[in-house]
Amino acid sequence: MNVLLLGGSPSAPSTTWRLQQLVGARLAALGHRTNALQVRDLPAQALLRADTSDPAIAEAVALVHEADAIVVGTPVYKASFSGVLKVFLDLLPQDGLAGKLVLPLATGGSQSHMLALDYALRPVLASLAPRHILPSIYATAAQLPWDPDKGVLPVSVIGARIDAGVEQLAHELEGALLRKAAGSLSALAPASATLHA
Ligand SMILES: Cc1cc2nc3c(=O)[nH]c(=O)nc-3n(C[C@H](O)[C@H](O)[C@H](O)COP(=O)(O)O)c2cc1C
């Protein structure tokens, strides 16, 4: 299945993106195809003007449209999710996440704003009509130490949350695959009925 990593941090390097890449690598190891979209790489003026005729913006919206699941990541900024991510979500159509699974991730400077994903980002995602928003994963930057050789090395409590999140998303993607297969079969049924008539 097709998984999009949607990065909402304006920073590079980004702790949030490292967490997303870790989740993406785990899903890729399970056989899912992953694509990456960093909102900060989109043309700023077209983004701010919600100019969906701009080729880069149109391509980004198409990546969202084609995804079966979206792993959306944001740093906590001012007790909420990033403005960079909001600007992008605002230019999606009203049902821009229809039928999709969504796994929200965030990193913050402390535990104080760990609910920001649930009180700020989750309602915005829900307004875009996804099939299901999975439980969020939140980590502080200190819980995601970086090793230049080994990459990000989550502390054990975060490692366990990542395991649970990946497992749940993979399970739901299997269900989505079965639904797709059933849909394709039922679309074929009238044709085969005609053949046998
Ligand atoms: C402008 C700004 C505002 C921030 N506001 C908060 C905040 O309200 N609460 C918090 O826990 N961390 C806050 N932080 C810390 C970041 O959320 C944290 O460093 C995060 O891991 C950065 O992720 P990134 O490297 O992916 O951008 C803020 C950082 C910046 C630069």
The ligand as an ORCA input file, in Angstrom:
! r2SCAN-3c Opt
* xyz 0 1
  C       9.075     28.746     17.316
  C       9.110     27.555     18.224
  C       8.080     27.348     19.107
  C       8.097     26.232     19.952
  N       7.056     26.047     20.813
  C       7.030     24.945     21.603
  C       5.938     24.726     22.489
  O       5.004     25.522     22.619
  N       5.950     23.594     23.248
  C       6.973     22.658     23.161
  O       6.920     21.635     23.850
  N       8.029     22.859     22.327
  C       8.075     23.976     21.555
  N       9.135     24.162     20.694
  C      10.188     23.134     20.590
  C       9.979     22.211     19.379
  O       8.653     21.713     19.338
  C      10.929     21.015     19.443
  O      12.255     21.462     19.486
  C      10.710     20.095     18.242
  O      11.323     18.835     18.503
  C      11.290     20.670     16.960
  O      11.042     19.739     15.920
  P      11.733     19.885     14.494
  O      13.225     19.727     14.696
  O      11.146     18.785     13.694
  O      11.369     21.231     13.959
  C       9.163     25.289     19.877
  C      10.221     25.532     18.984
  C      10.190     26.649     18.163
  C      11.337     26.868     17.201
*
